[in-house]
Amino acid sequence: MDDILNKYKLAMLGTGKIANFHYAAFKSCGFDITHCASKLDSKRAKVFCEEKSIKNYYSNPFDMLDDYNNWDMVLLAIDTYYNCEYLDKIIESDKLCLVEKPVSTDLNFLKKYSNLHLEKVRVAYNRRFYKTVEKAKTFIRDNSPVLCKMELPEAINLEHENKYDRVLINSVHGIDMLRYLFGDIKLKNNTNHLSPDGRISILEGDNNSKICLIMNWNSPSNFSLNIEGNNKRLELKPFEGCKIYEGMKIIEPTKDWPVRRYIPKELDSSSSFHDTILDMKPGFFEQAMEMKNILEGEKPLKSANLYDAYKTQKITQDILFRDK
C-alpha cells in the first residue's frame, strides 16, 4: 500500500504519437500518470485520458500547470513551435520537466535559458540512453583519439518553404549524440553539397578526435555512426544496433566467387531495445528512470539540459546556414 501511495505523479502536456511511448515508459518505471492536457479544448487529449484512465483532464493546459502542487513532474510533448508558450510557466513552478527535443529551433529563445543552470528542465534526447551509444562512449574513452563518421540521411522536401525543419527538429538527435560522445564539438570546415543535396562537415571533439558529418538528405541510406581507433571499428547502423570489428577475415577465391574477399571480423554486437519490453521505444525506459532518480535526489547522469539544447541547435544551424 505504501508503494502505491508513494508513486510519483506525472502530468502530461501533449497527447500525440510520441506521448504514447512516454506514457508506457513512465508507467513501467512506476509513475502514476494523473494529469493530462494538450492544446486548448483538445478532443484528442480527452480521448487519451479516457483510454488511459487518467483522472484529471484539463481543457485548458494552463489550468493544469497552475495545479502544480498536485503533481511531481510534467512531460512537455507537444509540437516544437508551441513549447515557448509553456516553458516559462513550468520553470516558475520549480517542478521537474522533461521536454521533447529540440525544445525550439529559435536560437534567441534557447539562448535566454542556456546559462541559467535550470537543471530541473531536462531535454528528451533519448538516444543518449541507448545501450549502443554507451558502447560508443566506452569505445571512444578506450581508443582516443578516434576518427568518426556520421551519416544523417534525413528525408526532406527541398522545394518546401521550411525545407530544413526536419533537420532542425530530427537530425539534431545525431548532433546531440556527437556532443554527448565527444564533448563540446567545434565546426572546423563546412561544405554545401548539391548532388545529393546536403552538407559535408568536419568537426573536432575532445582529445583531438576528428568527425566527418555527412548530411546526405534523401539518400537511400540509413542513419549511422562509425568510429575507428587502435585498429578497431565500432558501427551503429542504424543507431539502435552496435557491432565492433577488429581485423579482417580472408576468404580465398572459389569457383562461384573467383576473387579473394576480405570480411571484417566481428568482436561484439548489441542492441538498444529493452531486454524484456520489446515494444518499448529504445531509450525511453532508461530516460524515464533517470527522471525518477532525479525526483529521488540524484543528479542527472545522461539527460540533456537547456544549455545542451542551445548548443546542439546552434551548431546544427551553423552547419546549415554558415557560409562555406
C-alpha positions as CSV (number, residue, x, y, z in Angstrom):
1,M,0.0,0.0,0.0
2,D,2.9,2.4,0.9
3,D,4.4,1.8,-2.6
4,I,1.1,2.8,-4.3
5,L,0.8,6.0,-2.1
6,N,4.4,6.9,-2.8
7,K,4.2,6.8,-6.6
8,Y,5.4,9.9,-8.3
9,K,2.6,11.8,-10.2
10,L,3.2,12.8,-13.8
11,A,1.4,15.5,-15.6
12,M,1.4,15.2,-19.4
13,L,1.1,18.2,-21.7
14,G,0.6,16.7,-25.2
15,T,-1.1,13.6,-26.3
16,G,0.3,13.0,-29.8
17,K,2.0,9.8,-31.1
18,I,5.2,10.3,-29.1
19,A,3.2,10.7,-25.9
20,N,2.1,7.1,-26.1
21,F,5.7,6.0,-25.9
22,H,6.4,8.3,-22.9
23,Y,3.3,7.0,-21.2
24,A,4.4,3.4,-21.5
25,A,7.9,4.2,-20.3
26,F,6.8,6.2,-17.2
27,K,4.2,3.6,-16.3
28,S,6.9,0.9,-16.5
29,C,9.0,2.9,-14.1
30,G,6.3,3.1,-11.5
31,F,4.9,6.6,-12.2
32,D,1.2,7.4,-11.8
33,I,0.0,9.5,-14.7
34,T,-2.6,11.6,-13.0
35,H,-3.0,14.9,-15.0
36,C,-3.3,15.5,-18.8
37,A,-3.8,18.3,-21.2
38,S,-3.0,19.4,-24.7
39,K,-3.9,22.5,-26.7
40,L,-7.0,24.4,-25.7
41,D,-10.1,22.2,-25.8
42,S,-8.3,19.3,-27.4
43,K,-10.6,16.5,-28.2
44,R,-7.7,14.1,-28.7
45,A,-6.4,14.8,-25.2
46,K,-9.9,14.0,-23.7
47,V,-10.0,10.7,-25.6
48,F,-6.4,10.0,-24.5
49,C,-7.4,10.5,-20.8
50,E,-10.4,8.2,-21.2
51,E,-8.4,5.4,-22.9
52,K,-5.6,5.6,-20.3
53,S,-7.9,6.2,-17.3
54,I,-6.1,9.4,-16.4
55,K,-8.2,11.0,-13.6
56,N,-7.6,14.7,-14.3
57,Y,-8.2,16.1,-17.8
58,Y,-7.8,19.8,-18.4
59,S,-9.3,21.5,-21.5
60,N,-7.0,24.5,-20.8
61,P,-3.3,23.5,-20.4
62,F,-2.6,26.5,-18.2
63,D,-5.1,25.2,-15.6
64,M,-3.1,22.0,-15.4
65,L,0.2,23.9,-14.9
66,D,-1.4,26.1,-12.2
67,D,-2.3,22.8,-10.4
68,Y,1.4,22.0,-10.0
69,N,1.0,21.3,-6.2
70,N,-0.8,18.1,-7.2
71,W,1.8,16.6,-9.4
72,D,5.6,15.9,-9.2
73,M,6.7,16.2,-12.7
74,V,5.5,17.4,-16.1
75,L,6.2,16.0,-19.6
76,L,6.0,18.6,-22.3
77,A,5.5,16.6,-25.6
78,I,3.7,19.0,-27.9
79,D,4.6,20.5,-31.3
80,T,8.0,22.1,-31.0
81,Y,6.7,25.5,-32.1
82,Y,4.4,25.8,-29.1
83,N,6.9,25.0,-26.3
84,C,7.7,28.7,-25.9
85,E,4.2,29.3,-24.7
86,Y,4.6,27.0,-21.7
87,L,8.2,26.8,-20.7
88,D,8.4,29.9,-18.5
89,K,5.3,28.8,-16.6
90,I,6.8,25.4,-16.0
91,I,10.1,26.9,-14.8
92,E,8.1,29.1,-12.4
93,S,6.6,26.0,-10.8
94,D,10.0,24.7,-9.9
95,K,8.9,21.2,-10.8
96,L,10.9,18.6,-12.8
97,C,10.1,18.8,-16.5
98,L,11.1,16.6,-19.4
99,V,10.5,18.5,-22.7
100,E,10.7,16.8,-26.1
101,K,13.7,17.7,-28.2
102,P,14.8,20.1,-29.6
103,V,12.8,22.4,-27.3
104,S,12.9,25.1,-30.0
105,T,14.5,26.0,-33.3
106,D,14.7,29.7,-32.3
107,L,18.2,30.3,-31.2
108,N,17.4,33.6,-29.4
109,F,14.7,31.8,-27.4
110,L,17.1,29.0,-26.4
111,K,19.9,31.3,-25.6
112,K,17.8,33.0,-22.9
113,Y,18.0,29.8,-20.8
114,S,21.4,28.4,-21.8
115,N,23.4,29.8,-18.9
116,L,20.7,29.8,-16.2
117,H,21.5,26.3,-14.7
118,L,17.9,25.3,-14.9
119,E,18.7,21.7,-14.0
120,K,15.1,20.7,-13.4
121,V,14.4,21.1,-17.1
122,R,15.6,18.0,-19.0
123,V,15.5,17.6,-22.7
124,A,14.4,14.3,-24.3
125,Y,17.3,13.4,-26.4
126,N,16.6,9.8,-25.7
127,R,19.4,8.4,-27.8
128,R,21.8,9.4,-25.0
129,F,20.2,6.4,-23.2
130,Y,20.8,3.8,-25.9
131,K,23.0,0.9,-24.8
132,T,24.7,1.2,-28.2
133,V,25.6,4.8,-27.6
134,E,27.1,3.8,-24.2
135,K,29.2,1.2,-26.1
136,A,30.4,4.0,-28.4
137,K,31.2,6.2,-25.4
138,T,33.3,3.4,-23.9
139,F,35.0,2.8,-27.2
140,I,36.0,6.4,-27.5
141,R,37.3,6.5,-24.0
142,D,39.4,3.4,-24.6
143,N,40.7,4.3,-28.0
144,S,41.0,8.1,-28.2
145,P,41.8,10.0,-30.4
146,V,39.4,8.4,-32.8
147,L,38.2,9.0,-36.3
148,C,34.4,9.2,-36.6
149,K,31.9,9.4,-39.5
150,M,28.2,10.0,-39.0
151,E,25.6,9.9,-41.7
152,L,22.2,11.7,-41.3
153,P,20.2,11.0,-44.5
154,E,17.1,12.9,-43.4
155,A,14.1,12.8,-45.8
156,I,13.3,16.4,-46.7
157,N,11.4,18.3,-49.3
158,L,13.9,20.7,-50.9
159,E,11.0,22.6,-52.6
160,H,9.2,23.3,-49.3
161,E,9.4,26.8,-47.8
162,N,10.6,25.3,-44.5
163,K,12.7,22.6,-46.1
164,Y,15.2,22.4,-43.2
165,D,12.6,21.8,-40.5
166,R,13.2,18.1,-40.3
167,V,16.9,18.7,-40.0
168,L,16.4,21.2,-37.2
169,I,13.9,19.0,-35.4
170,N,15.0,15.4,-36.1
171,S,18.6,15.3,-37.3
172,V,19.6,17.2,-34.2
173,H,19.4,13.8,-32.4
174,G,22.6,12.9,-34.2
175,I,24.3,16.2,-33.4
176,D,23.4,15.9,-29.8
177,M,24.7,12.4,-29.8
178,L,28.1,13.7,-31.1
179,R,28.2,16.3,-28.3
180,Y,27.3,13.6,-25.8
181,L,30.1,11.4,-27.1
182,F,32.8,14.0,-27.9
183,G,32.1,16.9,-25.6
184,D,31.6,20.5,-26.9
185,I,32.4,19.8,-30.6
186,K,33.7,22.5,-32.8
187,L,32.9,23.1,-36.5
188,K,36.2,23.2,-38.5
189,N,35.1,23.1,-42.1
190,N,31.7,23.1,-43.9
191,T,30.7,22.4,-47.5
192,N,27.4,22.5,-49.3
193,H,26.9,19.5,-51.5
194,L,24.4,19.6,-54.3
195,S,24.2,16.0,-55.6
196,P,23.0,14.5,-53.4
197,D,21.8,17.6,-51.6
198,G,23.3,18.1,-48.1
199,R,26.3,19.1,-46.1
200,I,29.7,17.7,-45.5
201,S,31.2,19.0,-42.3
202,I,34.4,18.4,-40.4
203,L,34.2,18.7,-36.6
204,E,36.6,18.3,-33.8
205,G,35.9,16.7,-30.4
206,D,37.8,16.2,-27.2
207,N,41.2,14.6,-27.3
208,N,41.7,15.7,-30.9
209,S,39.1,13.2,-32.2
210,K,38.0,14.1,-35.8
211,I,34.5,13.8,-37.0
212,C,33.2,13.8,-40.6
213,L,29.5,14.5,-40.6
214,I,27.6,13.8,-43.8
215,M,24.1,15.1,-44.2
216,N,23.1,13.1,-47.4
217,W,19.5,14.1,-47.5
218,N,17.0,11.8,-49.3
219,S,19.7,9.2,-49.8
220,P,18.6,5.5,-49.8
221,S,20.8,5.0,-46.8
222,N,20.4,4.8,-43.0
223,F,21.4,6.9,-40.0
224,S,24.8,5.6,-39.0
225,L,27.9,6.2,-36.8
226,N,31.3,4.7,-37.5
227,I,34.2,5.2,-35.0
228,E,37.7,3.9,-35.6
229,G,40.6,3.7,-33.2
230,N,43.5,1.3,-32.4
231,N,42.7,-0.8,-35.5
232,K,39.2,-1.5,-34.2
233,R,35.9,-0.1,-35.6
234,L,32.5,0.4,-34.0
235,E,29.5,0.7,-36.1
236,L,25.9,1.8,-35.2
237,K,23.7,1.3,-38.3
238,P,21.1,2.3,-37.5
239,F,21.8,3.9,-34.1
240,E,19.8,1.1,-32.3
241,G,22.3,-1.6,-33.2
242,C,26.0,-1.9,-32.5
243,K,28.8,-4.0,-33.9
244,I,32.5,-3.9,-33.1
245,Y,35.1,-5.2,-35.5
246,E,38.8,-5.9,-35.4
247,G,40.9,-7.4,-38.2
248,M,39.9,-9.0,-41.4
249,K,38.9,-12.5,-42.4
250,I,40.3,-13.6,-45.7
251,I,38.2,-15.8,-47.9
252,E,40.0,-17.4,-50.8
253,P,38.5,-17.5,-54.3
254,T,36.1,-20.2,-55.1
255,K,34.5,-21.4,-58.3
256,D,31.3,-19.5,-57.5
257,W,33.2,-16.3,-56.4
258,P,36.5,-16.2,-58.2
259,V,38.0,-13.3,-56.2
260,R,39.6,-13.1,-52.7
261,R,37.3,-11.5,-50.2
262,Y,38.1,-9.5,-47.1
263,I,35.4,-9.5,-44.4
264,P,35.7,-7.6,-41.1
265,K,35.9,-9.8,-38.1
266,E,33.0,-9.1,-35.7
267,L,34.1,-9.0,-32.0
268,D,30.8,-8.0,-30.4
269,S,27.2,-6.9,-31.1
270,S,24.4,-5.4,-29.0
271,S,21.1,-3.7,-29.3
272,S,19.3,-0.8,-27.7
273,F,15.9,-2.5,-27.5
274,H,14.7,-3.1,-24.0
275,D,15.6,-6.6,-22.7
276,T,12.1,-7.6,-21.6
277,I,9.7,-4.9,-23.0
278,L,10.3,-5.4,-26.7
279,D,7.7,-2.9,-27.9
280,M,9.3,-0.1,-25.8
281,K,10.9,2.7,-27.8
282,P,14.6,2.4,-27.2
283,G,16.0,4.7,-24.6
284,F,12.6,5.8,-23.2
285,F,12.5,3.4,-20.2
286,E,16.1,4.4,-19.2
287,Q,15.2,8.1,-19.7
288,A,12.1,7.8,-17.5
289,M,14.2,6.0,-14.9
290,E,16.6,8.9,-14.8
291,M,13.7,11.3,-14.2
292,K,12.6,9.1,-11.3
293,N,16.1,9.1,-9.9
294,I,16.2,12.9,-10.1
295,L,13.0,13.1,-8.1
296,E,14.7,10.9,-5.5
297,G,17.5,13.4,-5.1
298,E,20.1,12.0,-7.6
299,K,22.0,14.2,-10.1
300,P,21.3,13.8,-13.8
301,L,23.8,11.4,-15.4
302,K,22.9,11.4,-19.1
303,S,19.9,13.6,-19.9
304,A,20.4,16.9,-21.8
305,N,19.7,20.3,-20.3
306,L,18.7,23.6,-21.9
307,Y,22.4,24.5,-22.4
308,D,22.8,21.3,-24.4
309,A,19.6,22.1,-26.4
310,Y,21.0,25.6,-27.3
311,K,24.5,24.3,-28.3
312,T,23.0,21.4,-30.4
313,Q,20.7,23.7,-32.2
314,K,23.4,26.3,-32.7
315,I,25.9,24.0,-34.3
316,T,23.2,22.5,-36.5
317,Q,22.2,25.9,-37.7
318,D,25.9,26.8,-38.2
319,I,26.2,23.8,-40.5
320,L,23.1,24.6,-42.4
321,F,23.5,28.4,-42.8
322,R,27.1,29.4,-42.3
323,D,28.9,30.5,-45.5
324,K,31.3,28.0,-46.9
